[in-house]
Structures are given as C-alpha cells and as structure tokens.
C-alpha cells in the first residue's frame, strides 16, 4: 500500500546522500517528489532513477541560501503538482573546524544554508501546508545533540533548526501542520568525505553505534521519514527522532 499516494513532497538537497534516500522512499510510497539542489547533474541522475522505479519527480536547480531561490522552489512545486503536502529541509552546507578555528564566515555559511533556509522554506510553504494540513521534516544532527568536537558552526546551525522546529510545532499545530526533526547517522557522501579526511574516526564512530553500522540513506533514513509524514504518525509533532542506531543513548 502506498501511504503517500496523492501527496506532493519537496526535498531540498535531494540530489545526493540522505536527501536522495528520502526522495526515493517518498516516491516509493506514492508521493510526487520535487528535488532541489545546486548541481543539475546530480538532480538529473536522482530523478532518472526515481522515474525508472515508476515514481513521479521533478527537479529545481537552486541554492537554499538564496531566499529568491527558495521561494521559486516552492512556487514551482505547487505549479507542477497543484499543492504541497510535505516539506523536507535537508540541504546544509558547513565547514568542520574546532571552535577556536571557526570563523564568522563558517558560521554564516552554516546558518544561511541551514536554519535560515529552513525558515524561509517553511514561511514560503505555509499557505500550502495549511491547505493540506501537511507535514515538515527538518534535518538535525546527533553531532550537534552531543556537542562533538570539531563541529562548532555545524552544531550551532543544527540546534537552531531544532529550536525553530519546536516553535513551529506549537504555533502551527492548530493548522493541522506537524513539524518534526530527524537526526540521521548515514553513510552519505559528506560522511564518506569526513571519514576519508579523518580515517581514525571511522572505526571509532561505528564502534559507538549499538547497532554496529552507519545507516543507509534510503532504507534506514528515507523510509523512516516516509512513515513520519504519513497518517501512521499523525499524532507526533515537535519531536526529535534519533535515526542513528542508538549512538546518543544516555545513561
């Protein structure tokens, strides 16, 4: 059964990694999917594979760090498919440095592409989400939840996204809109690049995950997001779902 049949989803940063996995999973559940990103070739490759699987998909090239581009992403989604039911704010750019080495430009990049982009997308999508009684999923990070060394700007941005999510959940609940966060630990290109640059960290990270592996962007993260935005999870809002194999277990 396709739980998202008749729904339309917009996934930012949908051309690669976790965003790509989420787009695959949403399309598999019957949603029409619009994927956005800065690199047209990556978007085309992802769209082609979704189409080969029988899904409905469109691409929009743009930078979530530019407000006009965000507005255009939402407008083209609505124009193409007639509405917007699901917004997934996945795109994020950042530079990983220790706190004393982090510059203002590092922080500005992380905020412009992360919480500010999510804020703009949510504001732009709000009239359509109201009409659909829709759902928003924002991407957080277990690195931010734990305050990992070397992730100063990234952690700041991701925790700002969680704050934005909780406020939106309270204010938009009366409209029937649910707003949640997922914090994934997945073997995305960004994770692979980090491990390549810090080979000593790869085994350490996996050893700290009770399930003993990094997540798969589609089967572990994407399918969970598809469930989260479906009617199966209709009573959940303002929550942070830790999709990281138990990495942040406390106590």
C-alpha positions, 0 to 999 in steps of 0.5 A, spaced: 500 500 500 502 506 498 501 511 504 503 517 500 499 516 494 496 523 492 501 527 496 506 532 493 513 532 497 519 537 496 526 535 498 531 540 498 538 537 497 535 531 494 540 530 489 545 526 493 546 522 500 540 522 505 536 527 501 536 522 495 534 516 500 528 520 502 526 522 495 526 515 493 522 512 499 517 518 498 516 516 491 516 509 493 510 510 497 506 514 492 508 521 493 510 526 487 517 528 489 520 535 487 528 535 488 532 541 489 539 542 489 545 546 486 548 541 481 543 539 475 547 533 474 546 530 480 538 532 480 538 529 473 541 522 475 536 522 482 530 523 478 532 518 472 532 513 477 526 515 481 522 515 474 525 508 472 522 505 479 515 508 476 515 514 481 513 521 479 519 527 480 521 533 478 527 537 479 529 545 481 536 547 480 537 552 486 541 554 492 537 554 499 541 560 501 538 564 496 531 566 499 529 568 491 531 561 490 527 558 495 521 561 494 521 559 486 522 552 489 516 552 492 512 556 487 514 551 482 512 545 486 505 547 487 505 549 479 507 542 477 503 538 482 497 543 484 499 543 492 504 541 497 503 536 502 510 535 505 516 539 506 523 536 507 529 541 509 535 537 508 540 541 504 546 544 509 552 546 507 558 547 513 565 547 514 568 542 520 573 546 524 574 546 532 571 552 535 577 556 536 578 555 528 571 557 526 570 563 523 564 568 522 564 566 515 563 558 517 558 560 521 554 564 516 555 559 511 552 554 516 546 558 518 544 561 511 544 554 508 541 551 514 536 554 519 535 560 515 533 556 509 529 552 513 525 558 515 524 561 509 522 554 506 517 553 511 514 561 511 514 560 503 510 553 504 505 555 509 499 557 505 500 550 502 501 546 508 495 549 511 491 547 505 493 540 506 494 540 513 501 537 511 507 535 514 515 538 515 521 534 516 527 538 518 534 535 518 538 535 525 544 532 527 546 527 533 553 531 532 550 537 534 545 533 540 552 531 543 556 537 542 562 533 538 568 536 537 570 539 531 563 541 529 562 548 532 558 552 526 555 545 524 552 544 531 550 551 532 546 551 525 543 544 527 540 546 534 537 552 531 533 548 526 531 544 532 529 550 536 525 553 530 522 546 529 519 546 536 516 553 535 513 551 529 510 545 532 506 549 537 504 555 533 502 551 527 499 545 530 492 548 530 493 548 522 493 541 522 501 542 520 506 537 524 513 539 524 518 534 526 526 533 526 530 527 524 537 526 526 540 521 521 547 517 522 548 515 514 553 513 510 552 519 505 557 522 501 559 528 506 560 522 511 564 518 506 568 525 505 569 526 513 571 519 514 576 519 508 579 526 511 579 523 518 580 515 517 581 514 525 574 516 526 571 511 522 572 505 526 571 509 532 564 512 530 561 505 528 564 502 534 559 507 538 553 505 534 549 499 538 547 497 532 554 496 529 553 500 522 552 507 519 545 507 516 543 507 509 540 513 506 534 510 503 532 504 507 534 506 514 533 514 513 528 515 507 523 510 509 523 512 516 521 519 514 516 516 509 512 513 515 513 520 519 509 524 514 504 519 513 497 518 517 501 512 521 504 518 525 499 523 525 499 524 532 507 526 533 509 533 532 515 537 535 519 531 536 526 529 535 527 522 532 534 519 533 535 515 526 542 513 528 542 506 531 542 508 538 549 512 538 546 518 543 543 513 548 544 516 555 545 513 561 
